[in-house]
Amino acid sequence: MKKTDAESLETKSPITWKAILVPTDFSERSEEAVKTAIRLAEQCGAKISLLHVAQLPNSGCFEAGTAADVVMDSAREALDEIANEIPTARNGEKLVCFGAWGAFQKIVETAREISADLIVMATHGYGAFKRALLGSAAEYVIRHAPCPVLVVRQKQDYQQTKQAAQLERKI
């Protein structure tokens, strides 16, 4: 007997993500991205890998090696706390690495290394002026990632952007 289209959709999820990468800087915005990734992982049965890219301590500093160890240990502890919020069946890798410049390149590189099917990341919600000066981590990742990227914004960012657009239309 042939299944109807509705029955086929119920038995097989159209979402085939198995590995979700969630970069975090431990901010509230990143927490929202983790929550979103958890909901998605539950729906499609994916594992969540957490990534934190730490900045290298000043190499001219006398105690740079010790400082790097402290930064790495602290980041690992913070990732462990976040991982405790993820259901055990959805927990993947916890990765901490150093980035000489921005985290953007490391996020893309890590996505390739772990064969991520999706990257879920937060945006800092910079306005157009700041973005022009600083660039956008999310934009870089979107342009260079080997997989789809879901950018999570906080509701307040969305409301502020919406209000600014309405003001611009009035002017």
N, C-alpha and C positions, 0 to 999 in steps of 0.2 A: 504494500500500500504506500502511495506517495504522500510525503508530508506536505502540509500547506506551508506557505511562506511564513505565517505567524508561528507555526510550530518549529520551523527551522531556526527562526530568530531566538526563540526561547531556549533551545538546546545548545546553541553555540553563540557565544558573545562575539560581536563584530570587532571588539577591541582585542588586539593580540599582543599588547605590551607585556613583556616578561621581566624587563629590567628597567627600573626608573631611577635616574640619578637626580639627587636633590642637593645642590650646593647651598651651603649656609654660612652666614657671617654671624650667626647667633642673635640677630636682631628680631624684633617683633614681626617684621615683614617676612623674614625667613621662616618664622614659626607658622605663618599662614601658608607658605608654600609646602611645608612639611605636612600640615593638616590636609591640604588638597591632595598631595601625593598619596597619603594614607587612604583617602576615600577612593581614589582611582585604583590603587593597588588592590584594595578589597574587591572592587568590581571586576577586575580582570585577572586576579591571581598573580600579580607581579611582585617581585622583590624590590625593596627600596634600598639603594646605596646612598649613604650620606657622604658629602665631601666638604671639607673646610680647607681653604687655601690661605695659609698664614703668610704674612710678610716677613721677609728675612730681617733679623736684627742687623744693625749697622755693623758691617764686617770690620770696620776700623776700631770698634769697641773692644777693650781688653777682655771682657767676659762674654763675647758674642756667642761662643760655643755653649756656655752655660745658659745664656738667655734663650738660645734656640731650643735647648732641651726643655726649659720651663714652658715656653710657648707651645711646643708639641704636646707635652704632658697635659697642659691646661686644655688644649683643643680636644685631645682624646677624651678627657673627662666630660667635657661639654657635649661631645658627640654621643658618649655613652648615655647621658641624661636624656638626650633627644631620642635615642634608639629605644629607651625604656617606654616611650609613648607609642611606639610602633608595635602592632601585634607581632608576636614571635614568628608566625608563619610568613610575615612580610619583610622581616629584617634581612638585609643584605650586608654589604661591606660597609665599614666605617673607615674613611680615608682622610688622612691629614697629610698635606704636603706644603712645601714652601713655594711661593711664586716671587720671582724677582720683581716683576712689575705688577700688573693687575692679575686678577684671578681668571679673567676671561679665557686666556689661552689654556690654562690648566683644566678648566671645566670642559672645554672642547676635547682636549687630549684625553682626559679621564673617560669621557663618554665613549670615545673610540676604543680605549683600552678594555673597558668592561662590557663593550657591545651594548650600550644603553639603547633602549627602544624609545625612550622619552626622557627629556630633561624638564623638571619642574622647578622653576626658580622665581624668586621675588624680584620686583623692580623697586628701585629707590624712589621712583616717582618724581624725578627731577623735572623741572620745567624746561621749556625749549632753550632758554638762555644758558642754564647750567649744563644741559646736555651738550650744547654746542661747544662749551669750554672743556668739559670733562670727558665727553664721549659717553657711551652707554654700554655697560656690561651686557645687559640683556640684548641689545642690538647686535653686538659683536657675536655673542653666542648664537643668536638666531641665524645670522649670516654664515657662520662657519661650522655649526654643529652637524654631525653625521646622522641626526635623527630629529624628529619634531621637538619643538620647545614650547612649553606652556609657561607663560609669564603671568604670575599672580600679583594682583594689585590689592592693596587694602581698600576697603570701601570708602574711607575718608579721602584717599587719593583720587578715586573716581569722582566723588562728589565735588572736590575742589576743581578738578579739570572741567567738569560739566559746568560749574558756576563760572569759571574763567571764560569758557567758550560762549556762554550766554552774555557775559559782559562785553566781550569783543564784538558780538553781533549788534549790540545796542550802540556801540561807539561808531 
